């Protein structure tokens, strides 16, 4: 059974009233206290009383800034790492080279990891949302993940000289994105296997450069495969 669904028309930025002078700090304390508890216990098992206590605030403040528990959960789910669609200009411009577009794509994808524990908690919350769905994961796919994927596919179509992507280009897009997604999903494992790789923001910047190189190699491999396939077909005619 699904947990109670957050209100469909609410947005992460919604606030019932104008914030007070200390509003941003109070709201942020509630947001990150709730992130920790929702990631740990899920939506249903986390009470507004526990959130208020963890944030050294009061339950009325939750209503003031977020409307209710569902509004707070929505804000926690979407706000801390920002919206990837805001940064798609980094790689959506049709004038960019493949290298430039991939660099922008991975910069957008990896930048949230520099938030450290916040990024970890958000990933744990996403895992929990998949197991105990409220409907927000589907919304994230539709309005966050899919737009990024669509732009990446367009980048590849331009590079391969195609108007539409075939299945192999779609596979390639998934694999290119997967290189970066694994740094989010597998971060705890990487920290155990090779802790220096995620040691600081500079290490993440190095990851970004390497992923561009690996992705370009994947693109070159697919280009070579297509040429060989075409050659074999021509030789049979």
C-alpha positions in Angstrom: 0.0 0.0 0.0 1.3 3.4 -0.9 2.1 6.0 1.8 -0.1 9.1 1.8 0.6 11.0 -1.4 1.9 14.6 -1.1 -0.5 17.2 -2.6 -0.2 17.0 -6.4 -0.3 20.8 -7.0 2.2 21.7 -4.4 5.7 22.8 -5.5 9.0 22.6 -3.7 9.1 26.4 -3.5 5.5 26.7 -2.1 5.2 28.5 1.2 1.9 29.4 2.8 3.0 32.9 3.8 5.8 35.3 3.3 8.9 34.2 5.3 10.0 36.0 8.4 13.3 37.7 8.7 14.9 34.6 10.1 12.8 32.5 7.7 15.5 31.1 5.5 17.6 29.7 8.4 14.5 28.3 10.2 13.2 26.7 7.0 16.6 25.2 6.2 16.9 23.7 9.6 13.5 22.0 9.2 14.4 20.9 5.7 17.6 19.1 6.6 16.3 17.7 9.8 13.4 16.2 7.9 15.8 14.9 5.2 17.7 13.0 7.8 14.6 11.5 9.4 12.7 10.8 6.2 15.7 9.0 4.8 16.1 7.0 7.9 12.5 6.1 8.7 10.4 6.9 5.6 7.4 9.2 5.2 4.8 7.3 7.3 7.1 6.6 10.3 8.4 10.1 10.6 6.3 12.5 12.7 6.2 16.2 12.5 6.9 16.3 16.2 10.2 14.4 15.7 11.1 16.7 12.8 10.4 19.8 14.8 12.4 18.5 17.8 15.4 17.6 15.6 15.4 21.1 14.1 15.0 22.8 17.5 11.8 24.3 16.1 8.1 23.8 16.6 5.3 22.0 14.7 3.7 25.3 13.8 6.8 26.3 11.8 6.2 23.3 9.6 2.8 24.5 8.7 4.1 28.0 8.3 6.8 27.1 5.7 5.5 23.9 4.1 1.8 23.7 4.7 1.9 20.2 6.2 4.0 17.1 6.5 3.4 16.1 2.9 4.5 19.6 1.7 7.6 19.3 3.8 8.3 15.8 2.3 7.9 17.2 -1.2 10.4 20.0 -0.5 12.9 17.5 1.1 12.6 15.3 -2.0 13.2 18.0 -4.6 15.0 20.9 -3.1 18.4 20.0 -1.5 20.3 19.0 -4.6 18.5 21.4 -6.9 16.8 20.6 -10.2 18.9 19.2 -13.0 16.7 20.8 -15.6 18.0 24.2 -14.5 21.5 23.4 -15.7 20.7 21.6 -18.9 21.9 24.7 -20.8 25.4 23.4 -20.0 25.0 20.8 -22.6 21.8 21.5 -24.6 23.2 24.1 -27.0 23.4 22.6 -30.5 26.6 24.5 -31.2 28.6 22.6 -28.6 31.0 20.0 -29.6 30.5 16.5 -28.2 33.3 17.0 -25.7 31.8 20.3 -24.5 28.4 18.8 -24.2 29.6 15.8 -22.3 31.6 18.0 -20.0 28.5 20.1 -19.3 26.4 16.9 -18.8 28.8 15.4 -16.2 29.3 18.8 -14.5 25.6 19.0 -14.0 25.3 15.4 -12.8 28.3 15.4 -10.4 28.0 18.8 -8.9 25.5 17.7 -6.2 28.0 15.2 -4.9 30.0 18.1 -3.5 27.3 18.5 -0.9 28.7 15.4 0.9 26.3 14.0 3.5 23.4 15.9 2.0 23.9 14.0 -1.3 24.1 10.7 0.6 20.9 11.4 2.5 19.1 12.4 -0.7 20.1 9.1 -2.3 18.9 7.1 0.7 15.6 9.0 0.5 15.3 8.1 -3.2 15.9 4.4 -2.4 13.3 4.5 0.3 10.8 6.3 -2.0 11.2 3.4 -4.5 10.4 0.9 -1.8 7.7 3.0 -0.1 6.3 5.1 -3.0 4.3 8.3 -2.5 4.3 9.1 -6.2 7.2 11.6 -6.1 9.7 9.2 -7.7 7.6 9.0 -10.9 7.4 12.8 -10.9 11.2 13.0 -10.6 11.6 10.7 -13.6 9.1 12.7 -15.7 10.4 16.2 -14.8 14.0 15.6 -13.9 15.6 12.4 -15.2 13.7 12.2 -18.5 14.5 15.7 -19.7 18.2 15.1 -19.0 18.1 11.9 -20.9 16.2 13.5 -23.9 18.9 16.2 -24.2 21.7 13.7 -24.0 20.0 11.7 -26.8 19.8 14.8 -28.9 23.5 15.4 -28.4 24.3 11.9 -29.6 21.9 12.2 -32.6 23.7 15.3 -33.7 27.1 13.6 -33.4 25.9 10.5 -35.3 24.1 12.6 -37.9 20.7 11.1 -37.2 17.3 12.8 -36.9 16.0 10.2 -34.5 17.7 7.9 -32.1 17.6 4.1 -32.7 17.8 1.6 -29.9 21.6 1.5 -29.9 21.8 5.3 -29.4 19.3 5.0 -26.6 21.5 2.2 -25.1 24.6 4.4 -25.5 22.8 7.4 -23.7 21.8 5.1 -20.8 25.4 3.8 -20.5 26.9 7.4 -20.6 24.5 8.6 -17.9 25.2 5.4 -15.9 28.8 6.3 -15.5 27.8 9.4 -13.5 24.7 7.9 -11.8 26.9 5.1 -10.3 28.9 7.7 -8.4 25.7 8.7 -6.7 24.2 5.2 -6.2 27.5 3.5 -5.4 29.2 6.2 -3.4 29.3 4.3 -0.1 30.8 1.3 -1.9 33.4 3.5 -3.6 34.3 5.0 -0.3 35.2 1.5 1.0 36.9 0.2 -2.1 38.9 3.4 -3.0 38.2 6.2 -0.6 40.6 8.6 -2.2 38.4 8.8 -5.3 35.7 10.8 -3.5 38.0 12.5 -0.9 37.2 16.1 -1.8 35.7 18.4 -4.4 38.9 18.3 -6.4 38.6 14.5 -6.6 35.1 14.9 -8.0 36.3 17.4 -10.6 38.9 14.8 -11.7 36.0 12.3 -12.0 34.2 14.6 -14.3 37.2 14.9 -16.7 37.7 11.1 -16.7 34.0 10.4 -17.3 34.1 12.7 -20.4 37.1 10.7 -21.7 35.4 7.3 -21.0 32.1 8.5 -22.6 34.0 9.7 -25.7 35.6 6.2 -25.9 32.1 4.6 -25.8 30.9 6.9 -28.5 33.9 6.1 -30.7 33.3 2.3 -30.1 29.7 2.7 -31.2 30.7 4.7 -34.2 33.2 2.0 -35.2 30.6 -0.8 -34.7 28.2 1.0 -37.0 30.9 1.4 -39.7 31.7 -2.3 -39.5 28.1 -3.3 -39.6 27.5 -1.1 -42.7 30.6 -2.5 -44.4 29.5 -6.1 -43.8 26.0 -5.3 -45.2 27.6 -3.7 -48.3 29.9 -6.7 -48.9 26.9 -9.0 -49.0 25.2 -7.1 -51.7 
